[in-house]
Amino acid sequence: MTLRPPLVSVFKLSKHYVMEHGRVQALQEVSLDIHSGDSVAIMGPSGSGKSTLLHLLGCLDTPTTGDYWLDGRNIARLLDYDLALIRSKHIGFVFQSFNLIPQLTVYENVEVAFLYQSHLISPEEIHKCIIESLKRVGLDKRLYHLPSQLSGGETQRAAIARALAVKPLIILADEPTGNLDTETGETILQLFQELNTQGVTLVIVTHDKHVSRYCKRLVKMRDGQIISNELHGG
């Protein structure tokens, strides 16, 4: 039987920044494989490199050295325009602060995800994708509400719908329950788990062990390196 190659494969990925006080090594020769349908929690203290790794996986930044293969394509050295296209077509983002545009309705906020693709997809297909994604998160009755008219949980659901709408290869979530109360956060985690059982590939950066338990795999980082990578029990 032929094993499918990883959806994400990073090899000896490093990132350093030149600051006024000198060179800062944020990531040091990190290697990691993520397969389609996987769910991975990345944990570590502040300064461990987990957010830097997430930014590189999300094509929000480029590595200093190393390789990053996404769906069989090495994207480590692509230019900004090409990275923007990959972000818009293949990567969904969910942030702690939601990042919804306050003046836009829920529908319009999800529509923003198609900004770079509007010339490639018909308006009818975009509408269909928006409605489908909002149904998946239970917000199909809130299409024309503004973010200010939503609860915290609904706001994060709208952000998740925006991430899902383009049918991305992978969703990257950065502390997605950090601004939610415990009960609402639990609901969002259950939604992530449900999406994962439907085949959505997830990477969640968190400092919360409880959040990590909703993922199949736990990656721990320290000082810019991965110190453990194992299946998550429980």
N, CA and C atoms as a LAMMPS dump frame, in Angstrom:
ITEM: TIMESTEP
0
ITEM: NUMBER OF ATOMS
702
ITEM: BOX BOUNDS ff ff ff
-5.0000000000000000e+02 5.0000000000000000e+02
-5.0000000000000000e+02 5.0000000000000000e+02
-5.0000000000000000e+02 5.0000000000000000e+02
ITEM: ATOMS id mol type element x y z
1 1 1 N 0.852 -1.201 0
2 1 2 C 0 0 0
3 1 3 C 0.888 1.251 0
4 2 1 N 0.559 2.21 -0.89
5 2 2 C 1.339 3.441 -0.988
6 2 3 C 0.804 4.469 -0.006
7 3 1 N 1.664 4.972 0.838
8 3 2 C 1.269 5.991 1.796
9 3 3 C 1.192 7.343 1.102
10 4 1 N 0.141 8.111 1.419
11 4 2 C 0.014 9.446 0.843
12 4 3 C 1.043 10.368 1.471
13 5 1 N 1.659 11.242 0.666
14 5 2 C 2.624 12.191 1.238
15 5 3 C 1.923 13.169 2.175
16 6 1 N 2.655 13.772 3.096
17 6 2 C 2.036 14.732 4.017
18 6 3 C 1.433 15.919 3.265
19 7 1 N 0.366 16.466 3.81
20 7 2 C -0.199 17.699 3.267
21 7 3 C 0.774 18.853 3.494
22 8 1 N 1.358 18.888 4.699
23 8 2 C 2.348 19.893 5.074
24 8 3 C 3.623 19.186 5.482
25 9 1 N 4.739 19.647 4.955
26 9 2 C 6.029 19.102 5.359
27 9 3 C 7.038 20.237 5.438
28 10 1 N 7.537 20.496 6.641
29 10 2 C 8.597 21.492 6.786
30 10 3 C 9.877 20.774 7.188
31 11 1 N 10.986 21.216 6.614
32 11 2 C 12.268 20.551 6.836
33 11 3 C 13.333 21.585 7.172
34 12 1 N 13.86 21.46 8.394
35 12 2 C 14.914 22.354 8.881
36 12 3 C 14.556 23.826 8.65
37 13 1 N 13.329 24.162 9.024
38 13 2 C 12.821 25.523 8.854
39 13 3 C 13.368 26.42 9.957
40 14 1 N 14.015 27.512 9.574
41 14 2 C 14.567 28.465 10.536
42 14 3 C 14.123 29.875 10.182
43 15 1 N 13.992 30.696 11.209
44 15 2 C 13.645 32.092 11.004
45 15 3 C 14.381 32.951 12.014
46 16 1 N 15.125 33.948 11.504
47 16 2 C 15.742 34.9 12.424
48 16 3 C 15.386 36.322 12.001
49 17 1 N 15.373 37.188 12.97
50 17 2 C 15.077 38.602 12.751
51 17 3 C 16.267 39.423 13.199
52 18 1 N 16.562 40.486 12.467
53 18 2 C 17.635 41.403 12.852
54 18 3 C 17.001 42.586 13.571
55 19 1 N 17.307 42.701 14.856
56 19 2 C 16.757 43.773 15.694
57 19 3 C 17.868 44.769 16.028
58 20 1 N 17.481 45.857 16.666
59 20 2 C 18.469 46.881 17.048
60 20 3 C 19.547 46.31 17.951
61 21 1 N 19.165 45.394 18.832
62 21 2 C 20.12 44.84 19.785
63 21 3 C 20.804 43.583 19.252
64 22 1 N 20.517 43.208 17.983
65 22 2 C 21.205 42.056 17.409
66 22 3 C 20.253 41.087 16.726
67 23 1 N 20.732 39.911 16.455
68 23 2 C 19.987 38.889 15.719
69 23 3 C 19.199 38.004 16.682
70 24 1 N 17.908 37.83 16.388
71 24 2 C 17.045 36.994 17.217
72 24 3 C 16.667 35.749 16.423
73 25 1 N 16.984 34.583 16.973
74 25 2 C 16.65 33.315 16.331
75 25 3 C 15.294 32.854 16.856
76 26 1 N 14.243 33.04 16.051
77 26 2 C 12.888 32.706 16.488
78 26 3 C 12.555 31.239 16.275
79 27 1 N 13.139 30.638 15.254
80 27 2 C 12.875 29.24 14.914
81 27 3 C 14.18 28.602 14.456
82 28 1 N 14.46 27.383 14.956
83 28 2 C 15.742 26.746 14.68
84 28 3 C 15.548 25.342 14.095
85 29 1 N 15.71 25.235 12.797
86 29 2 C 15.72 23.955 12.087
87 29 3 C 14.58 23.021 12.526
88 30 1 N 13.371 23.534 12.399
89 30 2 C 12.185 22.767 12.763
90 30 3 C 11.76 21.884 11.587
91 31 1 N 11.499 20.624 11.866
92 31 2 C 10.973 19.697 10.866
93 31 3 C 9.67 19.093 11.394
94 32 1 N 8.639 19.072 10.53
95 32 2 C 7.33 18.618 10.975
96 32 3 C 6.495 18.206 9.767
97 33 1 N 5.782 17.088 9.883
98 33 2 C 4.837 16.647 8.858
99 33 3 C 3.422 16.684 9.424
100 34 1 N 2.483 17.156 8.607
101 34 2 C 1.065 17.165 8.971
102 34 3 C 0.3 16.542 7.816
103 35 1 N -0.482 15.507 8.101
104 35 2 C -1.22 14.803 7.059
105 35 3 C -2.646 15.338 6.937
106 36 1 N -3.214 15.158 5.779
107 36 2 C -4.587 15.58 5.533
108 36 3 C -5.52 14.911 6.535
109 37 1 N -6.387 15.703 7.162
110 37 2 C -7.324 15.182 8.154
111 37 3 C -6.769 15.149 9.561
112 38 1 N -5.526 15.581 9.732
113 38 2 C -4.906 15.592 11.055
114 38 3 C -5.417 16.788 11.863
115 39 1 N -5.258 16.716 13.167
116 39 2 C -5.489 17.876 14.038
117 39 3 C -4.322 17.943 15.01
118 40 1 N -3.628 19.076 14.99
119 40 2 C -2.377 19.232 15.732
120 40 3 C -2.466 20.448 16.643
121 41 1 N -2.162 20.242 17.905
122 41 2 C -2.029 21.354 18.847
123 41 3 C -0.548 21.665 19.013
124 42 1 N -0.194 22.943 18.939
125 42 2 C 1.183 23.384 19.154
126 42 3 C 1.213 24.19 20.443
127 43 1 N 2.009 23.718 21.411
128 43 2 C 2.085 24.369 22.716
129 43 3 C 3.52 24.763 23.034
130 44 1 N 3.642 25.747 23.906
131 44 2 C 4.957 26.176 24.368
132 44 3 C 4.85 27.52 25.045
133 45 1 N 5.832 27.87 25.869
134 45 2 C 5.802 29.159 26.55
135 45 3 C 6.002 30.314 25.578
136 46 1 N 5.768 31.535 26.034
137 46 2 C 6.024 32.712 25.202
138 46 3 C 7.472 32.705 24.737
139 47 1 N 7.674 33.009 23.451
140 47 2 C 9.018 33.019 22.905
141 47 3 C 9.52 31.664 22.46
142 48 1 N 8.643 30.656 22.491
143 48 2 C 9.079 29.295 22.121
144 48 3 C 9.139 29.094 20.61
145 49 1 N 8.499 29.989 19.85
146 49 2 C 8.519 29.885 18.399
147 49 3 C 7.227 29.39 17.788
148 50 1 N 6.224 29.112 18.618
149 50 2 C 4.987 28.53 18.086
150 50 3 C 4.243 29.505 17.162
151 51 1 N 4.189 30.783 17.513
152 51 2 C 3.508 31.758 16.654
153 51 3 C 4.3 31.999 15.371
154 52 1 N 5.627 32.007 15.484
155 52 2 C 6.466 32.152 14.284
156 52 3 C 6.215 30.994 13.331
157 53 1 N 6.14 29.777 13.862
158 53 2 C 5.871 28.613 13.034
159 53 3 C 4.508 28.734 12.366
160 54 1 N 3.503 29.179 13.109
161 54 2 C 2.164 29.325 12.55
162 54 3 C 2.163 30.355 11.417
163 55 1 N 2.89 31.455 11.606
164 55 2 C 2.968 32.49 10.564
165 55 3 C 3.628 31.954 9.304
166 56 1 N 4.642 31.12 9.474
167 56 2 C 5.298 30.528 8.312
168 56 3 C 4.372 29.53 7.621
169 57 1 N 3.679 28.703 8.401
170 57 2 C 2.732 27.75 7.82
171 57 3 C 1.609 28.479 7.073
172 58 1 N 1.239 29.639 7.579
173 58 2 C 0.166 30.418 6.969
174 58 3 C 0.605 31.337 5.857
175 59 1 N 1.893 31.272 5.482
176 59 2 C 2.444 32.119 4.405
177 59 3 C 2.304 33.608 4.725
178 60 1 N 2.291 33.925 6.014
179 60 2 C 2.3 35.328 6.446
180 60 3 C 3.721 35.853 6.553
181 61 1 N 4.685 34.961 6.491
182 61 2 C 6.1 35.304 6.574
183 61 3 C 6.871 34.235 5.801
184 62 1 N 8.118 34.514 5.504
185 62 2 C 8.955 33.548 4.789
186 62 3 C 10.118 33.124 5.684
187 63 1 N 10.548 31.865 5.573
188 63 2 C 11.65 31.388 6.412
189 63 3 C 12.993 31.968 5.971
190 64 1 N 13.924 32.02 6.906
191 64 2 C 15.295 32.429 6.575
192 64 3 C 15.993 31.306 5.824
193 65 1 N 15.838 30.092 6.327
194 65 2 C 16.359 28.905 5.649
195 65 3 C 15.366 27.757 5.832
196 66 1 N 15.533 26.724 5.031
197 66 2 C 14.681 25.544 5.143
198 66 3 C 13.631 25.471 4.059
199 67 1 N 12.875 24.39 4.069
200 67 2 C 11.862 24.139 3.046
201 67 3 C 10.485 23.966 3.681
202 68 1 N 9.468 24.405 2.94
203 68 2 C 8.083 24.243 3.355
204 68 3 C 7.293 23.748 2.146
205 69 1 N 6.865 22.503 2.24
206 69 2 C 6.066 21.899 1.183
207 69 3 C 4.6 21.886 1.609
208 70 1 N 3.739 22.45 0.768
209 70 2 C 2.292 22.444 0.996
210 70 3 C 1.624 21.785 -0.199
211 71 1 N 0.987 20.637 0.059
212 71 2 C 0.304 19.891 -0.992
213 71 3 C 1.234 19.619 -2.176
214 72 1 N 2.478 19.263 -1.862
215 72 2 C 3.44 18.87 -2.89
216 72 3 C 4.204 19.992 -3.546
217 73 1 N 4.009 21.23 -3.105
218 73 2 C 4.697 22.379 -3.703
219 73 3 C 5.566 23.065 -2.664
220 74 1 N 6.833 23.296 -3.013
221 74 2 C 7.738 23.994 -2.092
222 74 3 C 7.487 25.493 -2.207
223 75 1 N 6.969 26.082 -1.126
224 75 2 C 6.579 27.494 -1.182
225 75 3 C 7.476 28.387 -0.333
226 76 1 N 8.59 27.831 0.129
227 76 2 C 9.456 28.573 1.049
228 76 3 C 10.055 29.826 0.423
229 77 1 N 10.223 29.844 -0.896
230 77 2 C 10.906 30.973 -1.533
231 77 3 C 9.999 31.769 -2.464
232 78 1 N 8.701 31.61 -2.341
233 78 2 C 7.792 32.337 -3.225
234 78 3 C 7.732 33.819 -2.864
235 79 1 N 7.392 34.631 -3.845
236 79 2 C 7.258 36.068 -3.636
237 79 3 C 5.905 36.382 -2.986
238 80 1 N 5.775 37.622 -2.506
239 80 2 C 4.601 38.018 -1.731
240 80 3 C 3.287 37.781 -2.478
241 81 1 N 3.255 38.097 -3.772
242 81 2 C 2.006 37.947 -4.53
243 81 3 C 1.582 36.488 -4.576
244 82 1 N 2.532 35.602 -4.852
245 82 2 C 2.214 34.175 -4.91
246 82 3 C 1.781 33.649 -3.545
247 83 1 N 2.43 34.139 -2.492
248 83 2 C 2.047 33.728 -1.142
249 83 3 C 0.622 34.198 -0.825
250 84 1 N 0.272 35.398 -1.275
251 84 2 C -1.08 35.924 -1.042
252 84 3 C -2.125 35.043 -1.733
253 85 1 N -1.816 34.571 -2.928
254 85 2 C -2.74 33.686 -3.637
255 85 3 C -2.919 32.368 -2.897
256 86 1 N -1.808 31.828 -2.382
257 86 2 C -1.884 30.568 -1.64
258 86 3 C -2.692 30.759 -0.357
259 87 1 N -2.455 31.869 0.335
260 87 2 C -3.237 32.159 1.549
261 87 3 C -4.726 32.214 1.236
262 88 1 N -5.082 32.873 0.142
263 88 2 C -6.507 33.077 -0.153
264 88 3 C -7.191 31.802 -0.625
265 89 1 N -6.445 30.901 -1.269
266 89 2 C -7.055 29.698 -1.85
267 89 3 C -6.953 28.469 -0.965
268 90 1 N -5.888 28.37 -0.182
269 90 2 C -5.588 27.09 0.458
270 90 3 C -5.513 27.118 1.979
271 91 1 N -5.526 28.314 2.597
272 91 2 C -5.309 28.398 4.044
273 91 3 C -6.424 29.223 4.686
274 92 1 N -7.026 28.656 5.733
275 92 2 C -8.026 29.382 6.503
276 92 3 C -7.441 29.788 7.847
277 93 1 N -7.732 31.01 8.279
278 93 2 C -7.187 31.526 9.539
279 93 3 C -8.309 31.804 10.533
280 94 1 N -8.056 31.439 11.791
281 94 2 C -8.959 31.794 12.891
282 94 3 C -8.092 32.362 14.005
283 95 1 N -8.398 33.604 14.422
284 95 2 C -7.57 34.299 15.399
285 95 3 C -8.305 34.49 16.723
286 96 1 N -7.538 34.729 17.764
287 96 2 C -8.108 34.998 19.089
288 96 3 C -9.014 36.225 19.056
289 97 1 N -8.614 37.245 18.303
290 97 2 C -9.355 38.509 18.298
291 97 3 C -10.435 38.558 17.213
292 98 1 N -10.716 37.413 16.577
293 98 2 C -11.784 37.243 15.585
294 98 3 C -11.472 37.927 14.239
295 99 1 N -11.018 39.201 14.291
296 99 2 C -10.64 39.949 13.085
297 99 3 C -11.777 40.106 12.075
298 100 1 N -12.997 40.26 12.579
299 100 2 C -14.104 40.6 11.689
300 100 3 C -14.122 42.111 11.48
301 101 1 N -14.636 42.535 10.327
302 101 2 C -14.735 43.966 10.024
303 101 3 C -16.06 44.473 10.572
304 102 1 N -16.037 45.421 11.537
305 102 2 C -17.262 45.793 12.263
306 102 3 C -18.365 46.369 11.386
307 103 1 N -17.991 47.04 10.287
308 103 2 C -19.004 47.691 9.444
309 103 3 C -19.686 46.72 8.481
310 104 1 N -19.176 45.484 8.39
311 104 2 C -19.725 44.512 7.443
312 104 3 C -20.613 43.494 8.151
313 105 1 N -21.608 43.002 7.445
314 105 2 C -22.466 41.951 7.991
315 105 3 C -21.694 40.643 8.064
316 106 1 N -22.302 39.648 8.717
317 106 2 C -21.699 38.316 8.78
318 106 3 C -21.445 37.795 7.368
319 107 1 N -22.438 37.908 6.507
320 107 2 C -22.297 37.444 5.113
321 107 3 C -21.123 38.144 4.443
322 108 1 N -21.057 39.456 4.582
323 108 2 C -20 40.225 3.911
324 108 3 C -18.618 39.908 4.482
325 109 1 N -18.555 39.638 5.79
326 109 2 C -17.275 39.265 6.39
327 109 3 C -16.756 37.949 5.824
328 110 1 N -17.652 37.008 5.611
329 110 2 C -17.236 35.735 5.007
330 110 3 C -16.857 35.946 3.545
331 111 1 N -17.563 36.841 2.881
332 111 2 C -17.289 37.14 1.466
333 111 3 C -15.881 37.694 1.259
334 112 1 N -15.351 38.365 2.287
335 112 2 C -13.991 38.918 2.206
336 112 3 C -12.966 37.832 1.867
337 113 1 N -13.219 36.6 2.285
338 113 2 C -12.28 35.503 2.028
339 113 3 C -12.064 35.264 0.533
340 114 1 N -12.98 35.749 -0.304
341 114 2 C -12.886 35.52 -1.751
342 114 3 C -12.283 36.708 -2.501
343 115 1 N -11.727 37.648 -1.763
344 115 2 C -11.224 38.883 -2.366
345 115 3 C -10.24 38.609 -3.506
346 116 1 N -9.303 37.693 -3.273
347 116 2 C -8.279 37.409 -4.278
348 116 3 C -8.771 36.443 -5.355
349 117 1 N -9.955 35.863 -5.166
350 117 2 C -10.432 34.844 -6.096
351 117 3 C -11.689 35.245 -6.855
352 118 1 N -12.178 36.459 -6.614
353 118 2 C -13.468 36.85 -7.177
354 118 3 C -13.468 36.801 -8.708
355 119 1 N -12.297 36.952 -9.331
356 119 2 C -12.227 36.905 -10.794
357 119 3 C -12.171 35.465 -11.32
358 120 1 N -12.003 34.501 -10.402
359 120 2 C -11.896 33.098 -10.799
360 120 3 C -13.169 32.301 -10.527
361 121 1 N -14.017 32.822 -9.647
362 121 2 C -15.216 32.1 -9.225
363 121 3 C -16.446 32.963 -9.513
364 122 1 N -17.5 32.349 -9.985
365 122 2 C -18.726 33.102 -10.297
366 122 3 C -19.382 33.599 -9.018
367 123 1 N -20.117 34.708 -9.096
368 123 2 C -20.843 35.213 -7.915
369 123 3 C -21.782 34.169 -7.327
370 124 1 N -22.39 33.347 -8.195
371 124 2 C -23.311 32.316 -7.723
372 124 3 C -22.581 31.26 -6.891
373 125 1 N -21.385 30.872 -7.333
374 125 2 C -20.604 29.876 -6.61
375 125 3 C -20.108 30.45 -5.281
376 126 1 N -19.693 31.72 -5.284
377 126 2 C -19.262 32.365 -4.044
378 126 3 C -20.41 32.399 -3.045
379 127 1 N -21.592 32.78 -3.506
380 127 2 C -22.77 32.817 -2.631
381 127 3 C -23.036 31.439 -2.032
382 128 1 N -22.962 30.41 -2.863
383 128 2 C -23.203 29.043 -2.404
384 128 3 C -22.198 28.65 -1.323
385 129 1 N -20.924 28.974 -1.538
386 129 2 C -19.882 28.628 -0.563
387 129 3 C -20.083 29.363 0.763
388 130 1 N -20.5 30.628 0.683
389 130 2 C -20.732 31.419 1.897
390 130 3 C -21.879 30.817 2.71
391 131 1 N -22.974 30.516 2.049
392 131 2 C -24.142 29.952 2.744
393 131 3 C -23.795 28.595 3.345
394 132 1 N -23.091 27.761 2.593
395 132 2 C -22.705 26.436 3.093
396 132 3 C -21.848 26.548 4.343
397 133 1 N -20.866 27.449 4.317
398 133 2 C -19.959 27.57 5.462
399 133 3 C -20.693 28.107 6.687
400 134 1 N -21.621 29.035 6.485
401 134 2 C -22.382 29.569 7.617
402 134 3 C -23.35 28.523 8.182
403 135 1 N -23.871 27.665 7.328
404 135 2 C -24.708 26.569 7.814
405 135 3 C -23.885 25.597 8.663
406 136 1 N -22.656 25.339 8.258
407 136 2 C -21.809 24.387 8.983
408 136 3 C -21.523 24.848 10.405
409 137 1 N -21.514 26.169 10.611
410 137 2 C -21.24 26.673 11.964
411 137 3 C -22.507 27.164 12.66
412 138 1 N -23.667 26.942 12.041
413 138 2 C -24.936 27.287 12.681
414 138 3 C -25.282 28.757 12.669
415 139 1 N -24.807 29.494 11.647
416 139 2 C -25.085 30.933 11.584
417 139 3 C -25.89 31.326 10.35
418 140 1 N -26.558 30.375 9.72
419 140 2 C -27.286 30.684 8.487
420 140 3 C -28.509 31.569 8.738
421 141 1 N -28.878 31.771 10.02
422 141 2 C -29.99 32.669 10.348
423 141 3 C -29.485 34.062 10.753
424 142 1 N -28.178 34.269 10.693
425 142 2 C -27.597 35.54 11.157
426 142 3 C -26.826 36.249 10.042
427 143 1 N -27.187 35.974 8.803
428 143 2 C -26.42 36.465 7.654
429 143 3 C -26.206 37.968 7.66
430 144 1 N -27.226 38.709 8.038
431 144 2 C -27.18 40.163 7.861
432 144 3 C -27.018 40.917 9.173
433 145 1 N -26.577 40.211 10.206
434 145 2 C -26.24 40.859 11.469
435 145 3 C -24.814 41.399 11.402
436 146 1 N -24.584 42.488 12.11
437 146 2 C -23.231 43.031 12.258
438 146 3 C -22.52 42.307 13.404
439 147 1 N -21.186 42.295 13.411
440 147 2 C -20.461 41.661 14.514
441 147 3 C -20.893 42.161 15.887
442 148 1 N -21.249 43.446 15.986
443 148 2 C -21.66 44.014 17.277
444 148 3 C -22.974 43.423 17.771
445 149 1 N -23.716 42.766 16.886
446 149 2 C -24.992 42.165 17.251
447 149 3 C -24.868 40.674 17.574
448 150 1 N -23.639 40.181 17.603
449 150 2 C -23.397 38.765 17.868
450 150 3 C -22.792 38.57 19.248
451 151 1 N -22.997 37.398 19.809
452 151 2 C -22.289 37.029 21.04
453 151 3 C -20.847 36.683 20.685
454 152 1 N -20.005 36.507 21.705
455 152 2 C -18.609 36.151 21.459
456 152 3 C -18.476 34.845 20.699
457 153 1 N -19.272 33.858 21.089
458 153 2 C -19.236 32.567 20.417
459 153 3 C -19.683 32.666 18.974
460 154 1 N -20.73 33.461 18.72
461 154 2 C -21.209 33.641 17.347
462 154 3 C -20.166 34.365 16.499
463 155 1 N -19.482 35.327 17.106
464 155 2 C -18.435 36.059 16.385
465 155 3 C -17.321 35.113 15.957
466 156 1 N -16.902 34.206 16.865
467 156 2 C -15.861 33.253 16.503
468 156 3 C -16.376 32.25 15.47
469 157 1 N -17.64 31.886 15.55
470 157 2 C -18.223 30.996 14.542
471 157 3 C -18.195 31.657 13.162
472 158 1 N -18.474 32.964 13.135
473 158 2 C -18.409 33.691 11.864
474 158 3 C -16.984 33.68 11.311
475 159 1 N -16.01 33.823 12.199
476 159 2 C -14.606 33.776 11.774
477 159 3 C -14.241 32.39 11.241
478 160 1 N -14.779 31.357 11.875
479 160 2 C -14.534 29.986 11.408
480 160 3 C -15.208 29.77 10.049
481 161 1 N -16.419 30.299 9.879
482 161 2 C -17.109 30.194 8.59
483 161 3 C -16.291 30.869 7.492
484 162 1 N -15.721 32.027 7.793
485 162 2 C -14.873 32.727 6.813
486 162 3 C -13.675 31.862 6.422
487 163 1 N -13.092 31.178 7.416
488 163 2 C -11.955 30.301 7.141
489 163 3 C -12.366 29.096 6.296
490 164 1 N -13.575 28.583 6.513
491 164 2 C -14.048 27.391 5.808
492 164 3 C -14.517 27.677 4.387
493 165 1 N -14.944 28.899 4.138
494 165 2 C -15.693 29.202 2.914
495 165 3 C -14.926 28.868 1.645
496 166 1 N -13.623 29.083 1.634
497 166 2 C -12.833 28.848 0.415
498 166 3 C -12.414 27.387 0.276
499 167 1 N -12.924 26.538 1.174
500 167 2 C -12.564 25.108 1.174
501 167 3 C -11.038 24.932 1.227
502 168 1 N -10.414 25.443 2.291
503 168 2 C -8.949 25.443 2.358
504 168 3 C -8.381 24.043 2.587
505 169 1 N -7.108 23.893 2.288
506 169 2 C -6.413 22.645 2.582
507 169 3 C -6.228 22.473 4.084
508 170 1 N -6.075 23.596 4.784
509 170 2 C -5.762 23.545 6.214
510 170 3 C -6.29 24.793 6.9
511 171 1 N -6.732 24.64 8.148
512 171 2 C -7.132 25.789 8.969
513 171 3 C -6.111 25.956 10.092
514 172 1 N -5.621 27.177 10.236
515 172 2 C -4.672 27.528 11.289
516 172 3 C -5.375 28.426 12.295
517 173 1 N -5.378 28.01 13.545
518 173 2 C -6.076 28.756 14.595
519 173 3 C -5.083 29.184 15.676
520 174 1 N -5.069 30.464 15.989
521 174 2 C -4.152 31.013 16.981
522 174 3 C -4.937 31.402 18.229
523 175 1 N -4.826 30.593 19.289
524 175 2 C -5.556 30.828 20.545
525 175 3 C -7.033 31.13 20.276
526 176 1 N -7.745 30.248 19.565
527 176 2 C -9.098 30.568 19.102
528 176 3 C -10.137 30.738 20.207
529 177 1 N -9.852 30.256 21.418
530 177 2 C -10.814 30.422 22.517
531 177 3 C -10.318 31.406 23.568
532 178 1 N -9.231 32.103 23.257
533 178 2 C -8.589 32.978 24.25
534 178 3 C -9.453 34.121 24.737
535 179 1 N -10.373 34.616 23.911
536 179 2 C -11.237 35.735 24.294
537 179 3 C -12.66 35.296 24.636
538 180 1 N -12.837 33.994 24.885
539 180 2 C -14.17 33.467 25.159
540 180 3 C -14.252 32.929 26.583
541 181 1 N -15.454 32.966 27.151
542 181 2 C -15.64 32.345 28.46
543 181 3 C -15.552 30.83 28.308
544 182 1 N -15.454 30.127 29.415
545 182 2 C -15.198 28.692 29.396
546 182 3 C -16.257 27.918 28.624
547 183 1 N -17.518 28.207 28.891
548 183 2 C -18.603 27.462 28.25
549 183 3 C -18.624 27.696 26.735
550 184 1 N -18.467 28.972 26.334
551 184 2 C -18.465 29.292 24.901
552 184 3 C -17.25 28.684 24.223
553 185 1 N -16.104 28.748 24.904
554 185 2 C -14.888 28.151 24.365
555 185 3 C -15.053 26.66 24.127
556 186 1 N -15.729 26.009 25.058
557 186 2 C -15.973 24.561 24.92
558 186 3 C -16.8 24.272 23.669
559 187 1 N -17.797 25.1 23.419
560 187 2 C -18.639 24.929 22.238
561 187 3 C -17.822 25.08 20.958
562 188 1 N -16.926 26.063 20.938
563 188 2 C -16.076 26.283 19.762
564 188 3 C -15.134 25.103 19.552
565 189 1 N -14.585 24.562 20.635
566 189 2 C -13.687 23.41 20.525
567 189 3 C -14.43 22.184 19.998
568 190 1 N -15.666 22.015 20.44
569 190 2 C -16.473 20.904 19.935
570 190 3 C -16.763 21.075 18.448
571 191 1 N -16.948 22.325 18.015
572 191 2 C -17.157 22.603 16.6
573 191 3 C -15.901 22.253 15.802
574 192 1 N -14.739 22.654 16.291
575 192 2 C -13.484 22.291 15.627
576 192 3 C -13.353 20.766 15.511
577 193 1 N -13.668 20.075 16.593
578 193 2 C -13.557 18.621 16.594
579 193 3 C -14.516 18 15.572
580 194 1 N -15.714 18.544 15.486
581 194 2 C -16.704 18.058 14.519
582 194 3 C -16.217 18.295 13.088
583 195 1 N -15.649 19.472 12.834
584 195 2 C -15.117 19.777 11.503
585 195 3 C -13.971 18.836 11.149
586 196 1 N -13.145 18.518 12.14
587 196 2 C -12.029 17.617 11.897
588 196 3 C -12.513 16.222 11.525
589 197 1 N -13.582 15.757 12.178
590 197 2 C -14.13 14.435 11.835
591 197 3 C -14.708 14.435 10.419
592 198 1 N -15.021 15.624 9.897
593 198 2 C -15.519 15.759 8.523
594 198 3 C -14.373 15.896 7.525
595 199 1 N -13.128 15.85 8.02
596 199 2 C -11.976 15.869 7.121
597 199 3 C -11.18 17.155 7.1
598 200 1 N -11.586 18.175 7.872
599 200 2 C -10.856 19.441 7.898
600 200 3 C -9.544 19.259 8.667
601 201 1 N -8.447 19.672 8.068
602 201 2 C -7.133 19.6 8.71
603 201 3 C -6.927 20.837 9.573
604 202 1 N -6.543 20.628 10.835
605 202 2 C -6.453 21.723 11.8
606 202 3 C -5.075 21.8 12.446
607 203 1 N -4.595 23.027 12.629
608 203 2 C -3.437 23.288 13.486
609 203 3 C -3.843 24.392 14.445
610 204 1 N -3.761 24.107 15.745
611 204 2 C -4.18 25.075 16.764
612 204 3 C -2.993 25.406 17.662
613 205 1 N -2.646 26.688 17.721
614 205 2 C -1.654 27.153 18.68
615 205 3 C -2.378 27.541 19.96
616 206 1 N -1.921 27.003 21.085
617 206 2 C -2.59 27.273 22.358
618 206 3 C -1.606 27.15 23.515
619 207 1 N -1.94 27.826 24.607
620 207 2 C -1.169 27.642 25.848
621 207 3 C -1.973 26.792 26.832
622 208 1 N -3.193 26.418 26.416
623 208 2 C -4.144 25.749 27.305
624 208 3 C -4.132 24.238 27.05
625 209 1 N -3.765 23.453 28.042
626 209 2 C -3.727 21.997 27.889
627 209 3 C -5.102 21.432 27.564
628 210 1 N -6.136 22.058 28.115
629 210 2 C -7.497 21.576 27.838
630 210 3 C -7.814 21.694 26.348
631 211 1 N -7.425 22.803 25.732
632 211 2 C -7.653 22.992 24.3
633 211 3 C -6.917 21.923 23.507
634 212 1 N -5.688 21.639 23.906
635 212 2 C -4.865 20.672 23.163
636 212 3 C -5.478 19.278 23.159
637 213 1 N -6.288 18.962 24.167
638 213 2 C -6.878 17.623 24.259
639 213 3 C -7.909 17.361 23.161
640 214 1 N -8.339 18.401 22.486
641 214 2 C -9.27 18.233 21.385
642 214 3 C -8.561 17.879 20.077
643 215 1 N -7.23 17.824 20.107
644 215 2 C -6.448 17.497 18.917
645 215 3 C -5.872 16.09 19.022
646 216 1 N -5.622 15.482 17.88
647 216 2 C -5.087 14.123 17.842
648 216 3 C -3.607 14.09 18.202
649 217 1 N -2.915 15.202 17.918
650 217 2 C -1.469 15.209 18.111
651 217 3 C -1.051 16.467 18.851
652 218 1 N -0.042 16.321 19.695
653 218 2 C 0.474 17.44 20.486
654 218 3 C 1.944 17.656 20.16
655 219 1 N 2.255 18.878 19.705
656 219 2 C 3.628 19.289 19.429
657 219 3 C 4.021 20.327 20.469
658 220 1 N 5.115 20.064 21.191
659 220 2 C 5.591 21.007 22.195
660 220 3 C 6.861 21.687 21.703
661 221 1 N 6.925 23.015 21.95
662 221 2 C 8.074 23.79 21.492
663 221 3 C 8.74 24.512 22.652
664 222 1 N 10.037 24.738 22.496
665 222 2 C 10.797 25.534 23.451
666 222 3 C 12.029 26.083 22.735
667 223 1 N 12.323 27.366 22.969
668 223 2 C 13.521 28.008 22.411
669 223 3 C 13.644 27.807 20.902
670 224 1 N 12.502 27.922 20.207
671 224 2 C 12.524 27.856 18.755
672 224 3 C 12.646 26.47 18.164
673 225 1 N 12.504 25.437 19
674 225 2 C 12.654 24.067 18.523
675 225 3 C 11.484 23.203 19
676 226 1 N 11.224 22.134 18.256
677 226 2 C 10.238 21.14 18.692
678 226 3 C 10.924 20.172 19.649
679 227 1 N 10.369 20.055 20.848
680 227 2 C 10.975 19.153 21.833
681 227 3 C 10.206 17.844 21.982
682 228 1 N 8.954 17.814 21.498
683 228 2 C 8.206 16.552 21.461
684 228 3 C 7.094 16.65 20.443
685 229 1 N 6.744 15.513 19.85
686 229 2 C 5.712 15.43 18.829
687 229 3 C 5.091 14.041 18.956
688 230 1 N 3.914 13.994 19.544
689 230 2 C 3.344 12.684 19.875
690 230 3 C 1.834 12.684 19.755
691 231 1 N 1.277 11.505 19.599
692 231 2 C -0.171 11.367 19.614
693 231 3 C -0.7 11.784 20.972
694 232 1 N -1.821 12.452 20.964
695 232 2 C -2.375 12.988 22.201
696 232 3 C -3.327 11.987 22.811
697 233 1 N -3.067 11.554 24.001
698 233 2 C -3.983 10.673 24.728
699 233 3 C -5.112 11.462 25.306
700 234 1 N -6.276 10.813 25.394
701 234 2 C -7.427 11.484 26.009
702 234 3 C -8.13 12.366 25.042
